Amino acid sequence: MLLIHELRAHRERAITGLRKRGLKEAQLALVDKAVDLDDQRKETQTRLDSLLAERNQLSREIGKLFQAGRQDEANTAKERVAQLKEEAESLQKSMNEIQDEIESCLLNLPNIPHESVPAGQSEEDNEIYRAWQGSMPVLPPDALPHWELAEQYGIIDFKLGAFITGSGFPLYRGDGARLQRALINFFLDEAREAGYVEVIPPYMVNAASARATGQLPDKEGQMYHMEKDDLYMIPTAEVPLTNMYRDQILQESDFPVKLTGYTPCFRREAGSYGSDVKGLNRVHQFDKVEIVHLAHPDNSYEVLDEMLAHVSGLLDKLQLPYRILRLCGGDLGFTSALTFDFEVYSAAQGKWLEVSSVSNFETYQANRMKLRFKDGNGKTRLAHTLNGSALALARIVAALLENNQKEDGISIPEVLRRYTGIDMIR
């Protein structure tokens, strides 16, 4: 959530940044509306403080007037106190309504993009931050896409998953399940060696947690909601991991806070038809290892570079061709100030598949969840939050199967063999 004092002090920067996202004038008007409402709130607060001060002063004098035998004056003062109480309650009600309106404005304003974010409306306007410089996989002439490989080797059953649950819920079996588990353990071990503390979080969160990280109200339709219990299936481990520090005040010495967690992820998102959503390209349930970093505002962009290097290292070890994109304003997530997407090349499909987003949210999430710290001068400040997929498995599996297919089976990357116990899927 954006900060009122930042909108007030840097209005033009805010408007310019939000225009990069393609916001319409009606949404941009929320900036001035929030500031105007805050002016009303301050004015109302001043009036309320004045009334309360007068009421308290009169309340102290009433007893003295009675003791002095000045009953008429005392009774007049009591009537005035009652009137002030009524006026104060009315002003407090107005204050609450104004505050609710301010919060509504801020909840519906996305984060202001970092100055390096390019303008643009869709993924076609994203910048290639780092292109792939290596060679591409050379496949057999009869190479197959991963959904056909999965059927041929009996490792992923899309039809049975759809029968049990529905489309977009694949069932992994045999070496497919083994490969899935190997990737999870590999990603977790790599994160732990990089200093991240492993966490097994809940797979459901309450509305307060979803609101704190920005899933509500922006992505309400994309989450699975259990109405009876008012709980949401997590779309990513980012939500429970970051909420571990909601409503907390850290010390400057607590940084860096580095968390990692494996969870299944659940998303209702609908996609286009055809090959874009075929097989593992887009599913409603997938496994992912997430890394979350709580950082000091002074060095959060150095932390972002560190996270990019971590994800790059994973893909290098898996020997997957990849590129990094800097997302444009129109493709940027609601809560993000700057996001880099990692895409791996899926050779049999001849396309790039997104497998990770690494983002700096600056103070946006921290303001929503009141995640603060005391700096060296004892001043309370908002922390910066960052997270990234390290990595999302579905499309990683798709690329591994396609890129490593041989005439006699599918080769397991060297780095995974100690986890799988096999070097080929046959």
VOFI-503937 format. One record per residue: residue in one letter; x, y, z of N, C-alpha, C, O, CB in turn. Coordinates in steps of 0.02 Angstrom, whole numbers, plus 50000, padded with zeros to 5 digits. Glycine has a CB too. Example, Ala and Ser with C-alpha at 12.3 -4.5 7.8 and 13.67 -1.06 7.14 Angstrom:
a506604971650390506154977550390506604983550390507124983450423505654977650452/s506424988850354506844994750357506455000250394506705005750402507044997050286/
This chain:
m500424994150000500005000050000500455006250000500935006650037499525000050061/l500275011049958500665017049952500595021450015500105020850051500465021049890/l501085025650026501095029950085500825036850066501035039850017501815030550113/i500355039250106500045045750094500565051350089500535055550045499545047350148/h501035051350136501515056950136501965056650074502205061850052501945056750199/e502075050650046502465050249984502055052749925502325056149881502685042949972/l501415051149923500985053749870500935061349873500925064749822500285050749874/r500915063949933500865071249943501515074649921501505079749886500705072950016/a502085071849943502725075149930502985073949859503355078049833503235072649980/h502785068349828503065066649763502495064849715502495059549684503565060749768/r502005069249710501415067849669501595066449597501365061549568500925073649673/e502015070649566502175069849496502535063349482502415060049432502595075749471/r502975061449528503325055049520502825049349522502865044649483503865054049575/a502345049849569501835044549576501415044149512501295038649487501395045949637/i501185049849487500755049849428501145047249367500875043149329500495057049413/t501765049449359502175047149303502275039649306502225036149256502855050749303/g502435037149366502545030049374501925025949361501955020749327502795028549444/l501355028249386500725024549377500495024749304500165020149281500185027449422/r500675030149269500515030349197500895024849159500645022249110500695037249168/k501495023149183501865017649152501465011149153501545006849109502535016649188/r501045010449204500645004349210500035004549165499674999549158500425003349282/g499915010249134499325010949091498685012549128498145011249103499225004649052/l498745015349189498155017149228497755022549192498035027249164498345019349298/k497105021849195496655026849166496595032749214496795032449272495955023749151/e496305038249187496255044449227495845043349290495985046449342495945049949185/a495335039049287494915037849345495325034749402495225036449460494325033249327/q495785030249384496205027249436496735032149460496875032449519496535020949409/l497015036049413497515040949433497225046149481497565048849523497815044449372/a496575047449473496235052349516496235050149589496135054249634495525053449492/l496335043649601496355041149670496935044049709496905044549771496395033449671/v497475046049674498045049049708497835055549742497945056449802498625050349658/d497535060049703497315066549731496745065549780496695069249830497105071249676/k496305060749766495755059549812496005057349880495765059549932495275054249784/a496505052849881496785050549944497105056249983497025056650044497305044949931/v497465060649948497785066349982497255071250008497315073650064498265070049933/d496735072549968496195077049991495845074150052495685077750099495695078249934/l495725067750050495395064450108495845064850169495595065550226495235057150091/d496485064250158496945064750215496935071750245497005072550305497655062850194/d496855076850202496785083750226496155084350269496155087450322496755088750167/q495605081250245494975081250284495075077750351494825079950403494405077950245/r495445072150348495565068350410495945072550461495775072650520495955061850394/k496455076150437496845080350482496425085950512496465087350571497455083250445/e496015089050469495585094550493495085091950544494965095050596495215097750434/t494785086050530494305083050576494645081150641494365082050695493965076850545/q495265078550636495645076650696495775082850740495735082450801496295073250676/t495945088450707496075094550745495455096850783495485098750841496325100150698/r494885096650748494255098550781494085093750837493865095850891493675098650729/l494195087350826494045082350878494495083350938494265083050995494135075250850/d495135084650926495605085750982495395091851023495445091851084496325086650956/s495165097050987494945103151022494335101851066494295104151122494785108750971/l493855098051038493255096251077493425092051138493175093251193492755092451033/l493865087251128494055082851184494425086751238494335085551298494485077051159/a494835091451216495205095551265494715099751306494785100351367495725100051230/e494215102851271493725106851306493305102551354493175104551411493255110451256/r493105096651330492705092151373493095090051434492825089951490492485085851333/n493725088351425494125086251483494215091851533494195090851593494805083751460/q494315097951506494405103751550493765105051591493795106251651494595109951509/l493185104951557492555106051591492415100551642492165101851697491975106351541/s492585094351625492465088751670492855089751735492605088251789492665082151637/r493465092251729493865093451789493575099151831493645099151893494595095151769/e493245104051799492985109951835492315108651869492145111951917492915115851788/i491935103751843491265102551869491275101051944490885103851982490925096751832/g491725096651964491765094852035491925100952078491645101752133492275089452046/k492375105052054492565111052093491975115852099491875118852151493165114552059/l491575116552045490995120952047490485118552098490205122552135490675121551978/f490365112052099489895109252149490145110552219489765112352264489785101652137/q490805109452230491085110452297491025117752319490965119152378491825108252298/a491045122252270491005129352286490285131752291490155137752301491375133452233/g489815127152283489115128852288488845132352227488305135352231489005133152346/r489185131952173488965135452111488625130252066488865128552013489575138852074/q488045127852091487695122352058487445124151988487485120051942487115120052100/d487195130151979486945132051913487505131851860487415129351805486645139151916/e488085134451879488655134251833488875127051820489055125251764489245138451861/a488865123051874489065116051867488595112351819488815108551776489075112651936/n487945113451827487455110151784487515112451712487445108551665486735111351810/t487645118851703487755121451635488365118051603488365116251544487855129151636/a488895117251645489505113951621489365106651603489635104151553490065114351674/k488945103251643488765096351628488395095651562488515091051523488335093451685/e487945100451550487575100451486488065101451428487995098351375487035105951486/r488545105851438489035107051385489465100851373489625099251316489485113151404/v489645097351426490045091251421489665085951381489945082551338490235088451491/a489015085351396488595080551360488555082351286488585077951242487885080251390/q488495088851272488465091151203489135089751168489145087451110488305098751200/l489685091151203490345089851174490455082351160490755080451110490895092351221/k490195078251205490255070951196489905068751132490155064851093489975067251256/e489305071551123488915069751064489265072151000489295068550950488205072851068/e489535078251002489885080950944490525076950930490695075650872490065088350955/a490865074950984491485071050976491345064250945491725061850903491835070151044/e490795061150966490615054650937490455055250863490625050950823490015051650974/s490125060850845489975062050775490605063150734490675060550679489505068050768/l491075067050762491705068150728492115061750722492435060550671492105073550764/q492105057650775492465051350772492185046750718492555043350683492445047850841/k491525046750712491205042750659491425045250590491575041350546490425043150665/s491445051950582491675054850519492415052950506492605051450450491595062550520/m492815053150559493515051250553493575044150528493975042750483493875051950621/n493185039550556493215032550537493015031650464493315027750427492765028250582/e492495035250443492265034850374492795037550326492915034550273491595038650364/i493105043050344493635045950302494215041150297494495040150243493865052750330/q494405038150354494965033450354494815027350311495255024750276495125031150425/d494195025050312493995019350270494045021250196494265017250155493275017050287/e493845027450180493895029650110494615030250088494785028450031493545036350102/i495045032650132495765033150116496045026150102496395025150053496155036550173/e495875021450146496135014650138495875011550073496245007950039495935010250198/s495255012950056494975010349994495355013049934495505009349887494225012049988/c495525019449935495915022449881496595019049875496815017149820496005030049892/l496925018349932497605015549932497615008149913498075005949879497925016450000/l497105004449934497064997349916496974996349842497154991149815496494993949954/n496695001249808496565000649737497085004149693497005004649633495885003449721/l497615006649726498175009549688498755004549690498955002449744498385016449718/p499015002649632499594998049631500235001649652500245007749660499684994949562/n500754997849660501395000649679501665005149623501515004149564501904995149695/i502055010049642502375014449593502995010949565503425008949604502575021349625/p503045010149500503615006549471504275010049485504315016149489503515005749396/h504795006049491505475008649496505635012449432505365011049379505985002849508/e506085017349437506245021549379506515017649320506475019949263506745026949400/s506795011749333507085007749278506555003649240506715000749188507605003049304/v505935003549265505404999649232505215003049166505055009049166504784998949278/p505234999449110505045002449047504285003349042503904999549070505294998248988/a504085008449005503365009348992503145003948943503545001448903503215016448963/g502515002148946502254996948901501604994248928501444995148986502754991348892/q501234990948884500564988748902500504981148912500044978948946500084990848850/s500964977248883500884969948885501574966748884502084970148881500454967348827/e501574960048886502204956348887502634957548825503234956648827502064948848894/e502314959748771502704961348711503174967248721503654968148684502234962748653/d503034971348773503434977248786503964976148839504324980748858502984982948807/n504024969948864504544968448913505244968748881505324967348822504434961548945/e505734970648921506424971248896506804964748910506724961648963506784977248929/i507234962848864507694957248877508274960048917508694963648891507934953848810/y508294958248980508814960749026509464956849016510004959649017508584960249099/r509394950249007509974946048994509774940648945509354936448961510254942949060/a510064940648886509904935748835510314929448845510844929648877510024938548765/w510074923848818510444917548822511014917748771510904919148712509974911448809/q511614916348794512204916648751512454909748730512894909248686512754920448787/g512184904548761512434897848746512094894648687511714897848650512364893448806/s512224888248678511924884448624511244881748645511114880948705512384878748600/m510824880248597510174877348610510214869748604510644867048569509654880148560/p509764866248639509764858948636509654856448564509264859348526509234855948682/v510014851148547509914847848483509494841548495509714837048530510604846148448/l508904841448467508434835948480508414831048422508584832748366507734838748493/p508204824848438508114819948384507584822348335507164826548353507904813048413/p507604819848274507124822148224506394820748243505944824448222507264818948158/d506284815548282505604813748303505444816348373505044813248409505504806248300/a505754821948393505654824648461504914826148474504544828148429506074831148470/l504724825048537504024825848557503954831348609504424832648646503744819348584/p503364834748612503234839448668503144835448732503024829448731502604843748653/h503204838848788503234835348852502604831448868502634826148900503354840148908/w502014833748845501404830148861501374823348826501074818648851500784834348842/e501694822948767501724816448734502264812148764502184806048769501854817448659/l502824815148784503344811348820503074808548885503214802748902503954815748833/a502694812648921502404810448985501964804248975501974799649016502004816049017/e501574804248922501144798548908501544792548886501414786848906500624800348853/q502044793648844502454788148818502814784448874502854778348873502964790748768/y503084788248922503474785048976503054783949039503314781349089504074789348992/g502424785849038501984784549095502174788249158502104785449213501964777249109/i502414794349152502664797949210502194803549234502234805549292503344800849195/i501764806149190501264811149210500614809349175500604808349115501504818549191/d500084808849214499434806949186498954812949190498664814249242499144800749223/f498884816449135498444822249134497714820249133497294823549163498604826649072/k497554814749099496864812549094496604810049162496044811549181496794807049042/l497014806149197496804803549263496734809249313496274809349354497304798349288/g497204814149310497144820049354496504823749342496174826049389497734824649344/a496324824449278495694827849260495094823849283494584826749304495654829149185/f495134817249280494594812949303494494813449378493924813749403494724805649283/i495044813749415495014814049488494784820949512494384821549558495694812349519/t495054826149481494914832949503494624837349448494054839649453495554836149530/g495004838449396494804842649341495404844549299495964842849317494444848949367/s495284847949244495824849949201496304854649238496094858949276495554853449138/g496954853649227497454857849260497714855049325498064858549362497174864549272/f497544848749340497784845449401498124838849382497824833549386497184844149452/p498764839249359499104833249335499264828349392499334830349450499744835249300/l499314822149374499494816849421500184814149401500274811749345498964811049423/y500664814549446501344812149433501414805149461501164803649515501884816949464/r501744800749424501824793949448502514791249427502824793749380501254789349419/g502744786149464503374782949448503954787849445504054791749492503324779349383/d504334787649391504914792049384504714799449378505114803849392505324790049323/g504094800749358503854807649357503804810549427504014816149440503184808149322/a503524806649474503484808749544504184809249574504324813749614503054803949584/r504614804649554505304804549579505674810849557506044813949596505674798349554/l505584812749494505904818849468505634825049503506014829549519505794819449392/q504994825149515504684830749550504994831649620505184837149639503924829749556/r505034826149656505304826349724506044828149723506284831749767505214819549759/a506404825849672507114827449666507214835049657507654837949688507434823649608/l506814837949614506864845149603506724849149666507074853949681506394847349547/i506194847249702506024850749764506604850449813506794855649841505394847649796/n506894844549823507444843849871508064847649847508414850749888507614836449881/f508194847449783508764851149756508684858749767509144862049790508854849749680/f508104861349751507984868549760508024870549834508304875849850507304870549731/l507744866449878507764868049949508484867749976508684872050016507314863149989/d508864862749955509554862149978509974868149955510384870749992509874855649953/e509864870249893510224875949866510044882349904510484886449919510084876849792/a509404883149920509194889149958509484889050028509714894150054508424889449961/r509474883250060509744882750127510494884250128510744887650173509614875750156/e510864881750078511584883150074511714890550061512254893150077511894878950019/a511224894050031511294901250019511084905450079511074911550075510884903249958/g510914902150135510754905850196510024906850210509844910450257511074912350193/y509584903850170508864904550182508644899350233508854893550231508474903750116/v508214901450279507944897050331507334893450303506864896550278507754900950395/e507334886750306506784882950278506174883050323506234882350384507004875650264/v505594883850293504964884250329504454879850293504424879750232504714891750334/i504044876250332503464872850303502844876750328502634875850385503424865150325/p502564880950286502014885350307501334881950296501304876750263502034892050271/p500794884850322500124882450304499994883550230500264888050199499584886050346/y499564879250202499384879850132498754883950122498534885150065499294873050101/m498444886150177497864890550175498014896650218498364896150268497214886850199/v497734902350198497834908450237497164911950246496684910750208498344913250203/n497124916250296496524920150306496534926450263497044927950231496434921950380/a495984930050263495924935950220496434941350239496674944950195495214938750224/a496584941950303497064947150325497754945850295498094950550275497104947350402/s497944939550292498594937750264498604939050189499094941750162498774930450278/a498064937150154498024938250082498024945750065498304947850015497404934950053/r497694949650108497674956950097498364960050110498554964750075497144960150143/a498724957450158499364960350177499874959950121500274964550112499634956850239/t499884954450084500364953750030500094955949962500454955749912500594946650025/g499464958149960499194961149899498784956549855498584958549800499744963749860/q498644950349878498214946049839497484948449840497114947549792498254938849864/l497294951549895496644954649901496734962149905497184964549940496254951949964/p496324965949870495764963749828495954962349756495524960549716495234968849828/d496594962949738496794962749667496684955949634496454955749577497524964649661/k496834950449668496814943949636496294939249668496384933149668497504940649640/e495764942249694495264938249729494974932749684494864927149707494704942849753/g494864934249620494564929249576495044923749556494824918749527494314932649516/q495684924449570496174919449550496314914349605496664909449593496814922749529/m496054915549665496194911049721495604906549734495024908349723496364915049784/y495754900549759495234895949781495024897849852495444898249897495474888449779/h494384899149861494124901849924493654896849957493174894649925493764908649912/m493794895150019493344890950059492874895650097493054898150150493734886250108/e492284896750070491844901850097491634900350169491584904950210491224902450054/k491504894050185491264892350252491754894450306491564896850359491124884850257/d492404893550291492924895250340493264901850325493684904250363493444889750342/d493094904950268493404911150245494164910450242494524914750268493204916950290/l494394905050211495104903850202495254903150128494824901150088495334897450241/y495874904750109496084904550039496664899650031497124899650071496284911650014/m496624895549978497194891349960497744896049934497594900549895497004885949907/i498354894849954498884899549936499064899149861499124893649835499514898349979/p499144904849828499374904849759500134904349754500404902849701499134911249724/t500474905549811501194905249815501394905349889501024908049930501534911149776/a501974902349904502214902349974502394909349998502474910450058502814897849981/e502464914049952502584921049971502094923450024502284927150069502554925549909/v501464921350017500944924050061501054922050134501114926450176500254921750038/p501084915550150501194913850221501894915650246501964917550304501084906550231/l502404915150203503084916650227503154923950246503424925550299503594914750174/t502924928450204502984935550219502554937450279502754941750319502784939850158/n501974934250285501524935850341501784933450409501484935050460500844932950328/m502314929550409502624927650473502834933850512502894933650573503224923150461/y502934939450477503184945550509502674951250508502844957050520503824947850475/r502044949450495501524954550497501444957350568501464953650617500854951650472/d501364963950573501264967450637501854966650684501774966650745500634964850671/q502454966050656503054965350697503524971250687503524974350634503414958850682/i503914972750739504434977850734505094974350745505234971750799504324983550787/l505514974250693506174971050697506694976150719506564982150722506364968050629/q507274973650736507844977950748508274978050685508274973250646508244975450810/e508644983350676509074983950616509554978050613509734975850558509454990550617/s509764975550670510234969950672509924963350650510274958450637510514969150742/d509254963050645508914956950623509004955550548508934949850526508174957350639/f509164960750510509254959850438509924956350424510404957450460509214966550401/p509964952250371509424950550326508994944850354509234940450389509694948650258/v508344945050338507894939450353507784935750288507504938450240507204941950385/k508004929450286507974925450224507584919050237507784915050280508684923950197/l507034918050201506604912350212506504908550147506504911550093505914914550240/t506434901950152506264897950094505754892750114505734890550172506884894650063/g505334890850067504834885850082504574882450019504484885649968504254888950121/y504474875950025504144872249971503394871849987503214870150043504454865249961/t502974873149938502254872149945501964870349877502244872249826501904878349975/p501414866749877501004866749816500674873649811500554876949861500464861049818/c500524875749750500214882249738499564881049699499534876649656500694887049699/f499064885049714498394884049685498164890549653498114895749687497894881649739/r498004890249588497784896249553497214894549505497254889749466498374899449514/r496694898449509496114897449467496184900649399495754899949356495494900149501/e496734904249388496814908349328496644904449265496854898749255497534910949324/a496264907749223496084904849158496554907549106496764913349108495344906549139/g496724903349058497184905449006496874904748938496274903248931497824901449009/s497274905748888497044904948819497004897448804497204893248844497514908548769/y496734895948746496674888948725497264887048680497624891448655495994887748689/g497354880648669497874878248625498504876348662498474874548721498034883548575/s499084876848628499714874448656499934878448716500314875948757500254874548604/d499714884748722499924888948778499714885948845500044887148896499624895848771/v499184882048846498944879248909498984871648909498714868448954498234881548923/k499304868748860499324861548854499834858548902500354861648916499484859448782/g499684852648928500154849248972500304853149035499844854949072500794847848936/l500944854549046501164858149106501244865549094501474869149139501814855249131/n501064867949036501164875049020500754879549065500984884949084500994876348948/r500154877449083499744881249131499294876449168498874873049139499324886749095/v499404876049234499024871449276498744875249336498954880749352499474865549299/h498264872149369497944875249428498284873249493498204876649544497204873449430/q498654867849492499044865749551499744864049527499844860049481498704859649588/f500244867149560500944865649542501374866549604501184869949652501194870149484/d501954863449603502424863949659502924869449647503114870749590502784857249671/k503134872749701503604878249693504004879149757503744878349813503244884949675/v504634880649749505054882849805505134890449800505344892949748505764879249806/e504964893849853504974901249855505534903649899505684900549950504294904049879/i505834909249881506304912649925506024919549941505794923149896507024913149893/v506044921350005505784927850029506334931350067506694928250106505144926950073/h506404937750055506934941650087506634947950116506314951750080507504943350037/l506734949150181506564955450212507204959450219507684957050249506204954350282/a507214965450192507844969050185507794976150211507254979050217508054969250113/h508374978850228508434985850246508314989950182508574988250130509134987450278/p507924995450186507784999450126508405001950090508385003150030507365005250145/d508955002750127509555005550095509905000650048510295002850005510035007650149/n509764994150055510134989450012509684984249979509924978949959510654985850053/s509034985649973508584980549947508714979049873508574973449850507864982849955/y508984983749836509124982349765509774978349757509854974849707509174988849726/e510214978749804510784974149806510544967049821510784962149792511314976349858/v510054966549866509754960049882509404957149820509454951149807509244960849939/l509064961449781508734959149720509254956149672509124950849643508364964949686/d509824959349664510354956549622510594949849648510734945249608510944961449617/e510644949149714510844942849744510344937349729510534931649715510924943749820/m509704939049731509184934149716509194932049643509094926249626508494936849735/l509324936849598509374935249527509954930449515509904925849475509474941749485/a510504931549550511084927149543510924920149568511154915149540511694929949580/h510534919749622510344913149649509934909149599510074903349587509954914049715/v509424912349570508994908849522509394907049460509304901549432508384913149504/s509824911549437510254910049379510674903949392510764899749348510694916049362/g510944903449453511364897749471510994891149467511274886049447511644898649540/l510354891149488509954885049484509874882749412509954876849397509274886149517/l509714887449368509604885749298510254883649264510254879349220509294891649261/d510814886849283511464884749257511604877449275511834873549233512024889349283/k511464875749338511604868849360511154863749328511344858049318511534868449436/l510544865849310510084861449274510234861249200509934857349163509364863649286/q510694865549178510894865949107510304867449061510224864549007511234859449086/l509884872049084509314874249044509454881049013509664885649049508674874449088/p509354881848948509414888548918508894893248949508304891348955509334888148841/y509104899248967508624903948997508804911048979509364912548960508604903049074/r508314915348986508414922448978508044926049034507604923249065508184924948908/i508244932349046507934936349099507614942449067507924946049028508454938449154/l506984943649085506614949449060506494954449116506354952549173505944947349028/r506544960849100506324966149146505614968049124505504970249068506814972449145/l505134967049171504434968049152504274975449143504514979749181503974965049204/c503864976949093503634983749082503074985549131502814981149165503404984649009/g502894991849133502384994149180501724990449174501414988849224502275001449172/g501514989149112500864985949102500854978649119500314975849129500664986749031/d501434975349124501474968249140501704967149212501754961449235501954964649093/l501834972549247502084972249316501524970149363500954972349356502384978949338/g501684965849412501204963849463500974969849503501334974849510501494958649508/f500364969449530500044974949566500474977749621500504983849631499384972649594/t500824973449658501184975549718501924976849705502274979349750501124970349772/s502164975349646502884975549633503114982449610502754986049575503074970449581/a503734984249631504054990249605504514988549546504614992549501504464993749661/l504794982549547505234980249494505234972649494505334969449545505964983049502/t505124969649435505104962349429505514960049370505494962949315504374959949421/f505904954749381506254951349328505964944349321505884940749370507024950949343/d505794942549260505544935849245506094931649214506464933949171504924936149198/f506134925349236506584920449205506174916049159505644913549179506964916249259/e506414915049098506084910549051506574905349027507144906949010505794914548992/v506364899049027506784893649000506534891948930505944892748914506784887349046/y506994889448890506804887648821506574880448819506944875848838507394888748773/s505974879448795505684872848786505774870848713505414873148669504924872848807/a506274866448702506504865348634505994862048588505924864048530507124861148635/a505624857148613505144853648570504564858148551504274857348497504884847348604/q504394862848595503854867548579504114873648542503744877248509503504869748643/g504774874848547505064880648515504834887148546504724892048510504904880648442/k504764887348613504524893448646504864894248714505134889548743503754893348653/w504824900448738505084902048805504524901448856503964903748843505394909248807/l504674898248913504174897248965504394900749029504954899649052504054889748977/e503964904749058504134908149121504174903049178503714899049187503604913649137/v504714903349216504794898649273504934902249339504934899149392505364893849258/s505044908749336505184912449398505054919949388505194922749336505904911349422/s504784922949441504754930249445505114932249510504974929649563504004932949445/v505574936949504505954939449562505804946849568505924950749521506724938149554/s505534948949625505254955649632505484959249695505604956149747504504955449630/n505534965749689505624970149748504974974149755504764977549709506254974949740/f504664973549814504034977149827504154983549866503674987249881503564972649865/e504784984949882504954990749924504514990749986504484985650021504864997449883/t504174996250002503784996550064503044994750054502654994950101503825003450095/y502854992849993502144992049977501814986650021501304987950052502054990249904/q502104980650022501824975350064501934976950138501494975850179502144968550047/a502524979550154502684980950225502194985950255502014985350314503394983650231/n501974990850216501494995750240500824992450254500494993950304501405001450190/r500614987850210499984984250221500014980050284499524979750322499824979850160/m500574976750295500604972050351500944975050413501054971550463500974965850330/k501114981550410501424984950467502064981150489502164979850548500924985450526/l502474979650440503124976450452503654981850456503854984850406503294971250395/r503884983150517504324988750529504974986550564505044980750585503974994050572/f505444991250568506064989950606506294996450636506125001950613506614986950560/k506704995850688507005001750720507715002450693508114997850699506995001250798/d507865008250665508545009250637509025011150693508835011350752508535014750583/g509645012650675510155014150724510015020250767510295020850821510805014950691/n509585024650743509405030750780508765029750821508515034550851509315036550733/g508505023550821507895022250859507265024250822506715023850850507915025750924/k507325026350759506745028250719506405022050690506745017550666506945033150663/t505745021750693505365016150665505235017350591504965022550572504695015050703/r505445012450549505375013050476505075006650448505075001450481506065014450444/l504815007150388504555001250353505124997450320505565000550291504025003350301/a505094990850324505584986650290505414986150216504874988250195505614979650322/h505864983350177505724981550108505634974050104505994970250138506294984050060/t505164971750063505064964550053505214962749981505074966449934504344962550073/l505514956749972505674954149906505504946749906505524943449958506424955449889/n505344944149847505274936949842505404934649771505434938649724504574934749864/g505484928049764505604925249698505474917749697505524914349748506304926649676/s505304915249639505214908049630505904905049618506294907249576504734906449570/a506054899749658506714896649652506674889049660507004886249704507194899649704/l506294885749620505944888049560505244885049558505064880949600506334886149496/a504834887149509504174884149497504284877849454504594878149401503684889149462/l504014872149477504204865849447503864864049381504184861049338504074860449495/a503244865749372502874863049315503234864249249503354859549211502184866149312/r503414870449235503724871949171504464869949170504744868649117503664879349155/i504774869649229505454866949232505444859649210505874857449171505754867649304/v504964855849235504894848849215504764848349140505054844049106504324845449254/a504324852649114504174852549043504814853549002504934849848954503664858049026/a505224858449020505834859848983506344854248991506684852448943506144866449005/l506404851449051506884846049062506704839949020507144836848990506904844049136/l506074838249018505864832448979505994833548905506264829148871505114830948990/e505804839348880505874840648808506604841348787506814838448737505494846948789/n506994845248826507684846748806508154840848814508674840648781507934852648847/n507984836148858508434830548873508204823948843508464818648861508494829848947/q507724824148797507494817848766508024815248718508304818848677506824818948730/k508144808748724508614805148680508234799548645507634798448657509224802348721/e508584796048602508264790648566508074784948612507594781348599508714788048512/d508444784148668508324778548714508014780648780508004776648827508954774848727/g507774786948786507464789148848507574796548861507754800248815507734785148906/i507464798548923507544805648943508104805948994508074802849047506874808648972/s508624809748978509204810349022509054814749082508754820149075509814813048982/i509264812549141509204816549202509814820949209510374818449203509114811949265/p509734827549221510324831849231510774829149286510544826449336510104838949247/e511414829949277511914827249324511774829449395511844825449442512614829449303/v511584835649405511504838349472510914835149510510884835449571511394845949469/l510454832049473509864828949504509954821449518509534818549553509264830049461/r510474818449491510514811149494510594808349564510364802749578511074808849452/r510914812149608510974809749677510304810049713510214806749764511494813949716/y509834813949686509154814249715508694809049684508274806149719508864821249705/t508764807949619508314803249585508544796049591508134791449592508244805049511/g509204795049596509464788249597509474784949529509654779149523509054784049644/i509304788649477509314786049409509614791449364509594797349380508604783949384/d509884789249307510154794149260509744794749196509864799149155510864792249242/m509244790249189508814790549130508104788549149507994784249191509074785949074/i507624791649116506924789249119506804785249056506864787749000506414795349125/r506624778849065506544774349007505844771349009505664767348965507084768849007/
